């Protein structure tokens, strides 16, 4: 959530059309000329510096070419500095000549007074810059070859930022606007360039306004080149007036957000009668999630979450008297619930999955492959080693891995801290992460970025580490390179390019499992307060926090979030946003929240009645069911395995328990009575890595038992 942008004009302002991502130049609005005072100061300052340079002054800047100002023809074309960069250099020099922060603030406020008049008619939501604490409006026009910008804010400091940006970029070509990067403005050092709280929010304002300018520049290039407007991704807009679906994919997601009352009543009745608890993953089918969300108001033993919390919730339900637990997820989730309940002493509580067929997972399958066993075999021969395994794997995989290499499970929200703590407690340890290759690569990239931070910044992330320790651990960190989630795999080049084109100024969310391109994009947004990278729960919490902030500002806003994970998250997001909007009351300003699905609007297809994934009850599912592949044209933002958990299956299981006839035997979660290669119970050994993670979450340290295991393996002879 950290960082990463003058001529006197009377430009036409871009008029938003029905699509907020498209602009036209059909309307011209009057704009007052920008004051020339700051510009004259810069040229006077420049003239003085050139005189110093010619006299051999020690203040001469060798990187600044006076001849570039005097005559463009005096400089070879290959050495010319672009006009915006020249303007930026002047701006940096002007602020740099003022050593006192207060003087720089005063200069910024002077720039604010020079900002041209911005008409009230242009203060519309489509011109708002998202992510700024203050209200900021930006408008632009173009003839295809130059850009003209106009901006305003309800904050004088922010008006100053906008004036500076316009002084640099107004009149530039679209390509020149795109050449500049947020970090190019760091040298200005206005009101600080790093830090927390108010200072950081001001840095974010610089970045966010620049990104918004560049979005307009990209649109200008596309229009000049005659490219047709890019169709937006499908989205759901949540507001006080209800939900508005844009695109067929979004319509399919919205279909079940207002669930059938008769089905809610039927489900609640059987759950209450038979004391059945329900744990479900965020990635459930929207019909099931919609009904479960509504049913929870009448039956408290329903919980929708990421995989980490599902087993813990099941234990609480058993403690509250539930006789059965139904698990809506993939098979490793029901296995974990079964094993954790057994560990907690609830062996008599029945645990049921939602299909009589295998409910697989591409990640879990990758971790049970021969190549993963070879990966662990290499780790076992490189003591001291720690195997950090993603929670989304089978209990059997965890058990077999733990016997080869000391193992701790992790989630996408705690994996970074787990690895950092491991190196803090055992500095010479080799860490072996798997099976998600994208997450592994993203972790390595994250540590490379950390290595460029200051010691103070690193200690804010983990108090034991500094630049030296982060650099040293990189050579000891290994990750499996042949496993991924079939859903998150779709967030690749095609999706990223479209996000850059249409949604670069929106809030970006990304699961830690996405490919590197999407990860880098979201991390850049995170640095300027506009994104989050983490678990499904992290994504939900981020959206909720931004909505709360918007409601607290008490002004009309339209917040746009790109959902960089499985589309099943939408039900929980809608429920949370609706609750927040409802708490604010009917008299509050209108706040709209738009959730964008980065898939094609056509990625919906009819499900076969007897499809291979057993989803006969669904009317529409993403394109993977029709074997259309993982692309923005074929869908794949929805997991076909998760969609095997249908409402029909849930009701069938609930109505038939207790299963005296044995018709649900194939639906029961497996109890592992098999042994590991060393003769121990798979259930017992497989739970140990989970318990190690729970200890870490509770204490912030690796358990002594795990550390001793790592060190004892170091003392064993290598065969």
NUVOGU-950314 format. One line per 2 residues: number of its first residue (from 0); their letters; for each residue x, y, z of C-alpha. Coordinates in steps of 0.05 Angstrom, whole numbers, plus 32768, in hexadecimal, padded with zeros to 4 digits. Each point is the difference from the previous one (the first is absolute). Layout:
residues N
NUM	A	X Y Z  ...
end
This chain:
residues 719
0	XX	8000 8000 8000  803C 802B 7FF1
2	XX	8015 8024 7FC3  801B 8001 7FC0
4	XX	7FDE 80B5 7F89  7FE1 80F3 7F7D
6	XX	7FE7 801A 7FD1  7FC8 8034 8004
8	XX	7FC5 7FD9 7FE4  7FB5 7FFE 7FF8
10	XX	7FF7 7FB6 7FF1  7FC1 7FD8 7FF3
12	XX	7FF2 7FD0 8039  7FF3 7FB7 7FF3
14	XX	7FB7 7FF1 8006  7FF1 7FBC 801E
16	XX	7FD2 7FD5 7FD7  7FD4 7FC7 801A
18	XX	803F 7FD6 800B  802A 8021 8037
20	XX	803F 7FE3 7FDF  7FF4 8023 7FBE
22	XX	8006 804B 7FF0  7FEA 802E 7FC9
24	XX	8012 8048 7FEF  7FBB 8018 7FEC
26	XX	7FFA 8033 8038  802B 803E 800C
28	XX	8000 8021 8045  8021 8043 8011
30	XX	8041 7FFC 8025  8027 803B 801D
32	XX	8049 8005 7FEB  8035 7FE5 802E
34	XX	8029 8036 8023  8044 800A 7FE0
36	XX	8022 8016 8041  801C 7FBB 8013
38	XX	8017 7FF6 7FB8  8025 8042 7FFF
40	XX	8021 7FEF 8042  8019 7FBF 7FE3
42	XX	801E 8022 7FC2  8021 8035 802C
44	XX	801C 7FC9 802C  8017 7FDB 7FC3
46	XX	8023 803D 7FE3  8025 800A 8042
48	XX	8017 7FB8 8001  8019 8005 7FB8
50	XX	8029 803E 8012  801E 7FD9 803B
52	XX	800F 7FC6 7FD2  8025 802C 7FCD
54	XX	802A 801D 8038  8012 7FBC 801C
56	XX	7FD3 8005 803C  8003 7FC4 8030
58	XX	7FB3 8001 8000  8000 7FEC 7FB6
60	XX	7FD6 7FC1 7FF4  8023 7FD6 7FCC
62	XX	7FC0 7FDA 7FF1  7FDB 8040 7FEC
64	XX	800C 801B 7FBB  7FFA 804C 7FF9
66	XX	8008 7FFB 7FB5  7FC1 7FD6 7FFF
68	XX	7FDB 803D 8017  8023 8032 7FD4
70	XX	7FF9 7FDA 7FC0  7FE2 7FBC 7FEF
72	XX	802B 7FFD 7FC1  803F 8005 8029
74	XX	7FF6 7FBA 801C  8003 7FC0 7FD6
76	XX	7FBC 7FDF 7FFB  8019 7FC2 8024
78	XX	8013 802B 803C  7FC3 802D 8005
80	XX	7FD9 8001 8041  7FB4 7FFB 7FF7
82	XX	7FD9 803F 8010  7FDC 7FE2 803C
84	XX	8042 7FE8 801E  801D 8045 7FF5
86	XX	7FC5 801E 8024  8006 7FCE 8037
88	XX	804A 8010 8008  7FEF 8049 8007
90	XX	7FCB 7FEF 8034  8030 7FD5 8028
92	XX	8035 8037 7FFF  7FCD 8033 8016
94	XX	7FE9 7FD8 803C  8047 7FE7 800D
96	XX	8018 8048 8008  7FD5 8005 803E
98	XX	8021 7FD9 8039  7FC9 800C 8033
100	XX	7FC1 7FD2 7FFC  7FD3 803B 8012
102	XX	801A 8029 7FC5  7FF2 7FC5 7FD2
104	XX	7FB9 7FFC 801A  7FF7 804B 7FF4
106	XX	8019 7FF8 7FB9  7FD0 7FC6 7FF6
108	XX	7FC6 802B 8019  8016 8037 7FD0
110	XX	7FFB 7FCE 7FC7  7FBA 7FEF 8019
112	XX	7FEA 8048 7FF5  8017 7FFC 7FB7
114	XX	7FD4 7FC4 7FF0  7FCD 8013 7FCA
116	XX	7FB6 8006 800F  7FDD 7FBC 8001
118	XX	7FB5 8005 7FF2  7FCD 7FE0 802E
120	XX	7FE3 7FDB 7FC4  8041 7FD8 7FFB
122	XX	7FFF 7FEB 8049  7FDF 7FBD 7FF0
124	XX	8010 7FBB 801A  801E 7FEA 7FBD
126	XX	8034 8037 8008  8011 7FED 8048
128	XX	8045 7FE4 800F  7FF9 7FC2 802C
130	XX	802C 7FF3 803C  800C 8048 8016
132	XX	7FED 8015 8046  7FE9 8043 7FE4
134	XX	7FCE 8006 7FC7  8027 8008 7FBF
136	XX	7FE2 800B 7FBB  8027 7FF7 7FBF
138	XX	7FE9 8010 7FBA  8027 7FFB 7FBF
140	XX	7FFA 800E 7FB6  802C 7FEF 7FC5
142	XX	8008 800A 7FB6  8023 7FBD 7FFD
144	XX	8045 801E 8003  8000 802C 803E
146	XX	7FDC 7FFB 8043  7FDF 8038 8026
148	XX	7FEF 7FF4 8049  7FD4 8024 8032
150	XX	7FF8 7FEE 8049  7FE6 8016 8043
152	XX	7FFA 7FEA 8048  7FDE 8013 8041
154	XX	8045 8000 8020  8031 8039 7FF4
156	XX	803C 7FD1 8007  7FE3 7FD1 7FCD
158	XX	7FF0 803A 7FD2  804A 8011 8003
160	XX	8012 7FB9 7FED  7FD0 8003 7FC5
162	XX	801D 8043 7FE9  8047 7FE4 8002
164	XX	7FEB 7FC3 7FD8  7FDC 802B 7FCC
166	XX	803C 802E 7FFB  802A 7FC3 7FEC
168	XX	7FD0 7FDA 7FD4  7FD0 8032 7FE1
170	XX	800E 8005 7FB6  8029 7FC0 7FFF
172	XX	7FF3 7FC9 7FCE  7FDB 7FC2 801B
174	XX	8041 7FD8 7FF9  8026 8033 8029
176	XX	7FCB 7FFD 8037  800A 7FB4 8002
178	XX	804C 8007 8005  7FFE 801D 8046
180	XX	7FFB 7FD4 803E  7FE9 8010 8046
182	XX	8047 7FF8 801B  8017 8038 7FD1
184	XX	7FDB 8031 802E  8022 7FE7 8040
186	XX	8037 8034 7FF9  7FCD 8037 800B
188	XX	7FFE 7FED 8049  7FC3 802A 800D
190	XX	7FE2 7FF5 8046  802D 7FC2 8004
192	XX	8008 7FC8 7FCF  7FF9 7FC5 8030
194	XX	7FE1 7FF0 8041  7FBD 7FEF 801D
196	XX	7FBC 801F 800B  7FF4 8044 7FE1
198	XX	8044 8003 7FDD  7FF5 7FBD 7FDE
200	XX	7FBA 8013 7FEA  801D 803E 7FDF
202	XX	8034 7FD6 7FDB  7FC8 7FD3 7FE9
204	XX	7FDB 803D 7FE5  803B 8011 7FD2
206	XX	8001 7FB9 7FE7  7FB5 7FF7 7FF7
208	XX	7FF6 8041 7FDA  803A 7FEE 7FD2
210	XX	7FE3 7FBA 7FF3  7FBD 8021 7FEF
212	XX	8023 802E 7FCF  8022 7FC5 7FDF
214	XX	7FBE 7FDB 7FF9  7FE6 803B 7FD7
216	XX	8041 7FFF 7FD7  7FF7 7FB6 7FEF
218	XX	7FB9 800E 7FE9  801A 8039 7FD4
220	XX	8033 7FD3 7FDF  7FCB 7FCB 7FF2
222	XX	7FD1 8034 7FE2  8037 801D 7FD5
224	XX	8013 7FBB 7FE6  7FB8 7FF1 7FEF
226	XX	7FFB 7FC6 8030  7FB8 7FF0 8014
228	XX	7FEF 800E 8049  8012 7FC6 802D
230	XX	7FC4 7FDE 801E  8000 8004 804B
232	XX	8002 7FC3 802C  7FBD 7FEA 801D
234	XX	7FF1 801E 8044  7FCD 8005 8038
236	XX	7FEF 8045 801C  7FE7 7FFF 8048
238	XX	7FDB 803E 801A  7FC8 8017 802C
240	XX	7FD0 7FF2 7FC6  8014 7FB7 7FFA
242	XX	802E 7FDA 7FD1  800C 8010 7FB6
244	XX	8021 7FCA 7FD5  802A 8015 7FC3
246	XX	800F 7FC7 7FD0  7FE5 7FB9 7FFB
248	XX	8035 7FE4 802F  7FEC 8031 8035
250	XX	7FB7 7FF1 7FF4  800F 7FB6 800D
252	XX	8023 8012 8041  7FC7 802E 8016
254	XX	7FC9 7FCE 7FF0  8002 7FE0 8045
256	XX	8012 803C 802C  7FB5 8006 8011
258	XX	7FF4 7FB7 8012  7FBF 7FD9 7FFE
260	XX	7FDD 8009 8044  7FE1 7FBA 7FFD
262	XX	8045 7FE0 7FF9  801B 8029 8039
264	XX	7FC6 7FE9 802C  800A 7FB7 7FEC
266	XX	804B 8002 800F  7FF9 8023 8043
268	XX	7FC9 7FD0 8015  802A 7FC1 7FF3
270	XX	8040 801E 801E  7FDC 8013 8040
272	XX	7FDA 7FBE 8005  803E 7FD4 7FF8
274	XX	8034 802F 8020  802B 8006 7FC1
276	XX	8038 8032 7FF9  8017 801A 7FBC
278	XX	8047 8017 7FEF  800A 801A 7FB9
280	XX	8038 801F 7FD8  7FFC 8045 7FE1
282	XX	8003 7FE1 7FBB  7FBD 7FDE 8004
284	XX	7FCC 8006 7FC9  7FD9 8042 8009
286	XX	7FBD 7FDC 8007  801A 7FD8 803C
288	XX	8023 803C 801F  7FC4 802D 7FF7
290	XX	7FD3 7FCE 8025  8034 7FF2 8036
292	XX	800B 804A 800C  7FB5 800B 8008
294	XX	7FF7 7FC0 802A  8036 8016 8031
296	XX	7FD1 8035 801B  7FD3 7FC8 8019
298	XX	8033 7FC9 8010  8043 8018 801D
300	XX	8028 7FC1 7FF0  8011 8014 7FB9
302	XX	8044 801B 7FEF  801D 8016 7FBD
304	XX	804B 800E 7FFF  8043 7FED 7FE3
306	XX	801B 7FBA 800C  8028 8012 803E
308	XX	7FC3 8010 802B  7FD2 7FC9 7FE9
310	XX	8019 7FCA 802F  8003 8030 803B
312	XX	7FB8 8014 7FF3  7FEB 7FB7 7FFD
314	XX	801E 7FF4 8045  7FD9 803A 801D
316	XX	7FC0 7FE4 7FE1  800D 7FBC 801F
318	XX	800D 8022 8043  7FBC 8023 7FF8
320	XX	7FDD 7FBD 7FF7  7FFF 7FF4 7FB5
322	XX	7FFC 7FB5 7FF0  8015 8006 7FB7
324	XX	802D 802E 7FD8  7FF5 8009 7FB6
326	XX	803E 801A 7FDA  7FF7 8026 7FBF
328	XX	8045 8001 7FE2  8032 7FD1 7FE0
330	XX	8015 7FBE 801E  803E 8017 8026
332	XX	7FD3 8031 8026  7FD0 7FC9 8018
334	XX	803D 7FD5 8012  801C 8039 802A
336	XX	7FBD 800B 8022  7FFA 7FB6 8010
338	XX	8047 7FFB 801B  7FFC 803F 802B
340	XX	7FBD 7FEA 801E  8020 7FBE 8011
342	XX	803B 8023 8020  7FCF 802A 8029
344	XX	7FDB 7FC3 8019  7FC3 8003 7FD3
346	XX	8008 7FBD 7FDE  7FB4 7FF4 8003
348	XX	7FEE 803E 7FDA  7FF1 7FED 7FB8
350	XX	8024 8026 7FC8  7FE3 7FFF 7FB9
352	XX	8019 8019 7FBE  7FD2 8014 7FC7
354	XX	800D 7FCC 7FCA  8008 7FB5 7FF9
356	XX	8038 800F 7FCD  8044 801B 800E
358	XX	8001 804C 8009  8047 800F 7FEB
360	XX	802E 803C 8000  8039 800F 7FCF
362	XX	802E 8017 8039  7FF2 7FC3 802B
364	XX	800C 7FD4 7FC4  8042 8022 7FF2
366	XX	8018 7FF3 8047  7FF1 7FB5 7FFA
368	XX	8028 7FF9 7FBF  8041 7FDB 7FF7
370	XX	8025 8041 7FF0  7FEA 801E 8042
372	XX	801A 7FC2 8024  8043 800C 7FDD
374	XX	7FFD 8048 8016  7FF9 7FE9 8049
376	XX	8035 7FCB 7FF7  8031 8037 7FEC
378	XX	7FEB 8028 803C  800C 7FC5 802F
380	XX	8048 7FFD 7FE7  800D 804A 800E
382	XX	7FFC 8007 804C  7FED 802A 8025
384	XX	7FBF 8005 7FD9  7FB9 8016 800C
386	XX	7FC7 7FED 7FD1  7FCB 8037 7FFE
388	XX	7FC3 7FE1 7FDF  7FC2 8025 7FE9
390	XX	7FC3 7FED 8029  7FDC 7FEE 7FBF
392	XX	801C 7FBA 7FFD  7FE9 7FBC 8018
394	XX	800D 7FE5 8046  8026 7FC6 7FE2
396	XX	802F 802F 7FDC  800C 8026 8040
398	XX	800F 7FC0 8026  8030 7FE3 7FCC
400	XX	8023 8043 7FF9  8007 8008 804B
402	XX	8024 7FBE 8007  8031 8013 7FCA
404	XX	800B 8049 8014  7FE8 8026 803E
406	XX	7FC0 8021 7FE6  7FD3 803A 8012
408	XX	7FC1 8014 7FDA  7FF3 8047 7FE9
410	XX	7FCA 802A 7FE0  8006 8038 7FCD
412	XX	7FF8 8031 803A  8036 7FE6 802E
414	XX	8033 7FE0 7FD1  802F 803C 7FFE
416	XX	8003 8008 804C  8008 7FB4 8008
418	XX	803E 8000 7FD3  801D 803E 8020
420	XX	7FF7 7FE3 8046  8020 7FBE 7FEA
422	XX	803F 8025 7FEA  7FFE 802A 8040
424	XX	8001 7FC2 802D  802C 7FD4 7FD4
426	XX	802A 802F 7FD5  8023 7FC9 7FD8
428	XX	7FC0 7FDA 7FF0  7FED 7FEF 7FB9
430	XX	7FB6 800E 7FF4  7FDB 7FD7 7FCC
432	XX	7FBC 801D 7FED  7FCB 7FDC 7FD7
434	XX	7FD7 7FEE 7FDA  7FE7 8041 7FE1
436	XX	8034 8018 7FCE  7FE3 8045 7FF6
438	XX	7FFD 800D 804B  8048 7FE7 8007
440	XX	8018 802F 7FC9  7FD9 8039 801E
442	XX	801E 7FF4 8045  8046 8002 7FE2
444	XX	7FF0 8041 7FDB  7FE4 801D 8040
446	XX	8040 7FF2 8025  8029 801E 7FC7
448	XX	7FD6 803F 8008  800A 7FFE 804C
450	XX	804B 7FFC 7FF6  7FFD 8045 7FE0
452	XX	7FDE 801F 803C  8023 8022 803A
454	XX	800E 7FD9 8040  7FCB 8029 8024
456	XX	7FCB 7FEF 7FCC  8012 7FB6 8003
458	XX	7FFB 7FFF 804B  7FB9 801A 7FFB
460	XX	7FF1 7FC0 7FD9  8028 7FD3 802E
462	XX	8028 801A 803C  8039 7FCE 7FFB
464	XX	8012 800C 7FB7  8028 8035 7FDA
466	XX	801A 8008 7FB9  803B 7FD1 800D
468	XX	7FD4 7FC7 801B  7FCD 8008 7FC8
470	XX	8036 7FFC 7FCB  801F 7FC3 8021
472	XX	7FBF 7FD9 8005  7FF3 8006 7FB6
474	XX	8034 7FCB 7FF0  7FE1 7FD1 8033
476	XX	7FB8 8006 7FE7  7FE7 7FCC 7FCF
478	XX	7FBB 7FF5 7FE1  7FDF 7FCA 7FD8
480	XX	7FF9 8015 7FB7  7FCA 7FD2 7FE4
482	XX	7FBE 800E 8024  7FC9 8034 7FFA
484	XX	7FB7 800D 800B  7FD8 7FFA 7FBF
486	XX	7FD6 803C 8015  8038 8031 8011
488	XX	8028 7FE9 7FC3  7FD0 8028 7FD5
490	XX	8019 8043 801C  8038 8003 7FCD
492	XX	8016 802D 7FC7  7FBC 800B 7FDD
494	XX	7FDD 8014 8041  803A 802B 8018
496	XX	8003 8028 7FBF  7FB6 800E 8002
498	XX	8004 8015 8049  8039 8030 7FEE
500	XX	7FD6 801D 7FC8  7FBE 8009 8025
502	XX	800A 7FF7 804B  8045 801B 8011
504	XX	7FE1 8035 802C  7FD1 7FCF 8024
506	XX	800B 7FDA 8040  8023 7FBE 7FEE
508	XX	7FFA 7FC1 8029  8029 7FC1 7FF3
510	XX	8006 7FBD 8021  8047 7FEC 8011
512	XX	7FF7 7FC6 7FCE  7FFA 802B 7FC2
514	XX	8037 8001 7FCB  8039 8032 8006
516	XX	7FE4 8034 7FD0  7FC1 8008 8028
518	XX	8027 7FFD 8041  802E 8038 7FEB
520	XX	7FC5 802B 7FE9  7FDC 7FF7 8042
522	XX	8040 800C 8028  800A 8042 7FDC
524	XX	7FB9 8013 8011  800B 7FEA 8048
526	XX	803C 802F 8006  7FD3 803B 7FF1
528	XX	7FC7 7FE9 802D  7FD7 7FE6 7FC6
530	XX	8008 7FB5 8006  8008 7FC1 8029
532	XX	8024 7FBE 7FF5  7FEF 7FC7 802E
534	XX	7FCB 7FCD 8013  7FB6 8002 7FF1
536	XX	7FF4 801B 8045  8035 8037 7FF5
538	XX	7FDB 8013 7FC0  7FBD 8003 8023
540	XX	801D 8029 803A  8021 8031 7FCF
542	XX	7FBF 800D 7FDB  7FDA 8009 8042
544	XX	8034 8031 801A  7FFE 802B 7FC1
546	XX	7FB4 8002 8001  8001 8014 804A
548	XX	8030 8039 7FF0  7FD3 8018 7FC7
550	XX	7FC4 8000 802E  8027 8026 8035
552	XX	8013 8036 7FCD  7FB5 800C 7FF9
554	XX	8002 8012 7FB6  7FE5 7FDE 7FC2
556	XX	8032 7FCE 7FE4  8005 7FC7 7FCE
558	XX	8034 7FCD 8016  8018 7FCE 7FCC
560	XX	8023 7FBF 8014  801F 7FCD 7FD1
562	XX	7FF6 7FBC 801E  8040 7FD9 7FF5
564	XX	7FE8 7FBE 801B  7FC8 7FCD 7FF7
566	XX	7FBE 8020 7FEF  7FDD 7FD9 8038
568	XX	801A 8037 802F  7FC9 802E 7FE6
570	XX	7FCA 7FE6 802F  8028 8010 803F
572	XX	8015 8043 7FE3  7FB9 8014 7FEF
574	XX	7FE7 7FEB 8045  8037 8028 8023
576	XX	7FF7 803E 7FD5  7FB4 7FFE 8008
578	XX	8008 7FFC 804B  802F 803C 8001
580	XX	7FD3 802A 7FD3  7FC4 7FED 802A
582	XX	8022 8016 8041  800D 8045 7FE4
584	XX	7FB5 800D 7FF7  7FD4 801A 7FC9
586	XX	8013 8049 800B  804A 7FF5 7FEE
588	XX	801F 8015 7FBE  7FFD 7FCC 7FCA
590	XX	803C 7FD1 8000  8003 7FCC 7FC8
592	XX	802F 7FC5 8001  8011 7FDE 7FBE
594	XX	8020 7FBB 7FFF  8021 7FF1 7FBD
596	XX	8009 7FB8 7FE9  803E 7FFB 7FD3
598	XX	7FE1 7FCD 7FD0  7FDC 8004 7FBE
600	XX	7FB7 8011 8001  7FF7 7FC1 7FD6
602	XX	8020 7FD1 8032  7FBE 7FE0 8012
604	XX	7FE6 7FBF 7FE4  7FC9 7FCF 800E
606	XX	8013 7FC6 802E  7FF3 7FB9 7FE6
608	XX	7FCC 7FDB 8028  8032 7FC8 800F
610	XX	803F 8027 7FFA  8043 7FE4 8015
612	XX	8002 802F 803C  7FBC 7FEC 801A
614	XX	7FE1 8045 7FFE  7FBD 7FED 7FE2
616	XX	7FD9 8030 802B  8023 803E 7FE5
618	XX	7FE1 8029 7FC9  803F 8025 7FEC
620	XX	8049 7FF5 8010  8041 801F 7FE6
622	XX	801C 7FE8 7FBE  802F 7FCC 801D
624	XX	7FC6 7FD0 8005  7FFB 8001 7FB5
626	XX	804B 7FF5 7FFB  800C 8045 7FE5
628	XX	8042 8008 8024  801C 8035 802F
630	XX	8000 8043 7FDD  7FD8 8040 8002
632	XX	7FD9 7FE3 7FC6  7FF1 7FBE 8021
634	XX	7FF6 8014 8048  8020 7FD6 8036
636	XX	7FF5 8034 8037  7FD6 7FCB 8023
638	XX	8018 7FBD 801B  7FDB 7FC5 7FE1
640	XX	8011 7FD4 803C  7FE2 8031 8031
642	XX	7FC0 8002 7FD7  7FF5 7FB6 800F
644	XX	7FE6 8019 8043  7FB8 800B 7FEA
646	XX	7FC3 8013 8028  7FE0 7FC0 7FE9
648	XX	8039 7FD7 801F  7FFD 8028 8041
650	XX	7FB6 7FF5 8008  8006 7FB6 7FEF
652	XX	8035 7FF4 8035  7FDA 8028 8034
654	XX	7FBF 7FDB 7FF5  8020 7FBB 8002
656	XX	8029 8005 803F  8004 7FD8 802C
658	XX	8015 7FD1 7FC8  7FE4 7FBF 801C
660	XX	7FFA 7FE0 7FBB  8048 8012 7FEC
662	XX	7FEB 8025 7FC1  802E 803A 8011
664	XX	803E 7FD6 800B  8022 801F 7FC3
666	XX	7FF1 8045 801C  8023 7FF5 8042
668	XX	8042 8023 800B  8038 7FCE 8003
670	XX	8021 7FEB 8040  8048 7FED 7FF3
672	XX	800C 7FBD 801F  803C 7FF4 7FD4
674	XX	8047 8006 8018  803B 802B 7FE9
676	XX	8040 7FDE 7FE7  801A 8004 8047
678	XX	7FC2 7FDD 801C  7FDD 803C 801F
680	XX	7FB7 8016 7FF5  7FF8 802C 7FC3
682	XX	7FCB 8027 8025  802D 800D 803C
684	XX	803E 8012 7FD8  7FD9 8029 7FCD
686	XX	7FE2 802B 8038  8044 8012 801D
688	XX	8012 8034 7FCA  7FBC 8020 800B
690	XX	800B 8003 804B  8045 801E 7FF5
692	XX	7FDE 8037 7FD7  7FCD 800C 8037
694	XX	8038 8008 8032  8022 8032 7FD3
696	XX	7FC0 8028 7FF8  7FF4 8001 804B
698	XX	8047 8011 8015  8024 801E 7FC4
700	XX	8037 7FCB 8007  800E 7FBB 7FE6
702	XX	7FF1 7FCA 8034  803D 7FE6 8026
704	XX	7FEB 7FBA 7FE9  8005 8015 7FB7
706	XX	8043 8024 8009  801C 7FC2 8024
708	XX	7FE7 7FD5 7FC6  8024 802D 7FCE
710	XX	8041 7FFE 8027  7FFC 7FB6 800E
712	XX	7FF9 7FF2 7FB6  803F 8029 7FF7
714	XX	8024 7FCE 802E  7FE7 7FC2 7FDC
716	XX	8031 7FDE 7FD0  7FF0 800C 7FB7
718	X	7FF6 7FBF 7FDA
end
